[in-house]
């Protein structure tokens, strides 16, 4: 049996669960800095890293991760880095 069809369901299904579990207003300063750092890394290298794969599962996961960071930051009033990517 090919389980690949379950990956998009898992990616989209876990997103609201994680969003509900993570309260942006209650993050510690270390957690906020970690989120900001990971979000920055996703902005800088994420699109390039997922572009070369043969499926779009990682594209979906990256978009979901970015959205989760954005929602969590907004929820807690934490700024996310704004980066101008120079190619």
N, C-alpha and C positions, 0 to 999 in steps of 0.2 A: 504494500500500500504506500502511496506517495503522500507524505505528511506535509508537503510544502504548502498546500492550501490552508493549513492551520496557522501558519506563521502570520499572515496579515490579520487574522482574527485575534491572535494572541497580542500582537502589537497594539491594535486598536482597542482590544478588550481590557488590557491592563492599564492603559493610559488613564481612564477615569478613576480606576481603583487607586492608582498611585496618587493622582491629583487629590483624591479625597483623603488619603492617608497623610499627605504632606501639608502641614499648615504653614504657609509662608510667613504668617505673623509670629510664629513661635520658633523660627530658626535662630540658632545661635550665630554669633558673628563669624565663627569658623565655618559653619554650614553655608552661610551667605557667600563668603569668599570662595568656598569650594564650588558652589553653584555658578558664581560669576566666572570663575576660571574655566570650568568645564564648558559653559556656554560660549565663552570666547574661543576655546579650542574648537568647538563644533562649528563656529562661524568661520574660523580661519581655515581649518583643514577638512572639515566634515564633507562638504560638497565634493571636493576633489577626491577624497577617499572613497566615497560611495559611487562615484561616476563610472569607475572602471569595472564594476561587478556586473555579472550577467543577469541578476534578478533585481527587482526594485524593493526587496524586503528591507535592505539596509537604508535605502532612501526613505522608506516609510518610518523606520525606527528613528532615523536622524530627525526628520520633521516632527515626529511625536516628542522626541527628547527636547527639541528647541521650544516647542509649544508648551511642554510641561514646565520648563524653566521660566518662560515668559509669564505663564499663569501664576506660578508660585511667587515670582518676584513681584508681580502686580498685587497679589493677595497680601503680601507683607510690606509693600511700599519700598521694596529694595530696588535700587537702580541696577540695570544690566548694562554692561559695556556696549557702547556703540562704536563699531569698527568700520572703517573704510578699507575695504579689501582692494589692494593694488595688485593688478595682474601684470 
